[in-house]
């Protein structure tokens, strides 16, 4: 399942959540100000980011500027502790799946969070490309996929 790290006043965070809902992709929202971020998840985010802290920490943040924080001189443990104490330094939203991370809302890049079975069915099966649609196997796979997603979402809301 995808975790989305958000903050209440973030318009990009609202766009991302809306996009995931429209795609019927289940996600877990983590408000960085009301949920304590633990070391394990912060290490995972850092490990998946291509450019380390540069990808996830806003160096223009007030606390970094006023306290003259030099992230390059900090150990991973110090950076994690710094983020835990100052979650506002994180760029938002941050989306994390089992394989990847994305920071910010980007209409093209976010599509990689659509499961491959759903992407395949959408690209290879539809009324305009399949004469057997809606009874073909691809369409049925799509219907089954969406039913399973709905069941997962209903179960997670209980």
Order of alpha helices (4+ residues) and beta strands (2+ residues): beta-alpha-beta-alpha-alpha-alpha-alpha-beta-beta-alpha-alpha
